[in-house]
Amino acid sequence: MTAPTIKLPAPLFARLSPHPFLLRNLTATAAAADPARPPAARTNGRGTNETRPLHAKASSLSHAHGSSLVRLGDTTVLCGVRAELLPVERIPLFRPVDRVGDGERGGGDGGDGGDGAGEGGRALLGRGELRDYDLLVPNIELATGSAPQFLPGVPPTALAQTLSTRVYSLLHSTGLVGVEDLRVWSKPGSGEGGDTEMEGAGEAQEVQEGVEEEDRVVAYWVLYIDLLFVSFDGNPFDAAWAAVVAALRNTSLPVARWDPEREMVVCSRTEKRQLNVRGLPVACTAAVFEEKELGEVGTGVVEGRHWLLLDPDRLEETLCREAITMVVDCSDGETRIKSIEKQGGTTIGRELIRGFAVIAEKRWKEVQGAMK
């Protein structure tokens, strides 16, 4: 007499034994006789190199200087950019800057003044100013109810703090925003709207003749970049970074100028200036799922096959102990790797990274199409 066969529904099997469930899907599909089927399929129906479609919508918030809504599968992120003026008097150890060459006064190499020229012959990006004065401030919140593990009334999770740190680091390393777009000069330059109606500006007063005021930086725009995860289903960094890029590309700042009579910065009520975003860096993440086999007595765990799962969902992230994130920018016709991050494990080597660069380039084209 044979024992009855017990069959569990797929959702229950996935919940009770997630690792064997995913392994069964990958190995069963790989062994399928039908050549039309992909070599490996995940529990969500995607192939190992298949990503979820990304949808991006700009101007999602009416009271922000820039905003975006990005959806990556069931991971949804809302990003808002709010700009505030920071007078130089409030900056400790402020270093004066000249308009000509955009370099620090007193000669030298300008410290961390930057490493690239902008449009129209503009000088260095001034990444030192961006970092030293904290002109880019990202903050990420994982909303209650976006996923079962995010409970109400608890302090910010380690994941939220880690994501904020990674976004902050990438904002500076990619040079996405140049400091020149955030400077406010004492004399308006070309296209800065010197005759527009300004908030806080009083009646025009006569300027003393023969007095030429020195051109100097009087304030900076500080960009507060807030991200809220409305729903969470894995791969949060790719979605968060795409939302940041889309929101910054949508950001417009009020035209600001220095009022020497009142000794304050005033902003236009009507005229705005589009923020100049340099390039289109796109993040691409994959996780390594490993097959573990129990060896002979005394040999412990023997590593078997592994699969590189592109754009992992929440279930797959809990089963993978190794991941890689590559940020690439192909906006100038050439693939430039901006950043490579690797977490845990030893499976990912040089050859795999080289192959992953091709996958990241393909992902860049998909994201570019979604942000048009």
Secondary structure, DSSP 8 states (H G I E B T S, - for coil): ---------HHHHHHH-HHHHHHHHHHHHHT-S-TTS-S-B-TTS-BTT----EEEEE---TTSSEEEEEEETTEEEEEEEEEEEEEGGGSTT---B-SGGG-BTTSSS-TT--S---GGG-----HHHHHHTT-EEEEEEE-TTSSTT--TT----HHHHHHHHHHHHHHHHHT-B-GGGGEEESS--TTS-TTS-EET--S-----TT------EEEEEEEEEEEEEEE--S-HHHHHHHHHHHHHHT-EEEEEEEETTTTEEEEEEEEEEE--B----EEEEEEEEEEEEE-STTT-EEEEEEEEEES--HHHHHH-SEEEEEEEE-TTSS-EEEEEEEES-S---HHHHHHHHHHHHHHHHHHHHHT-
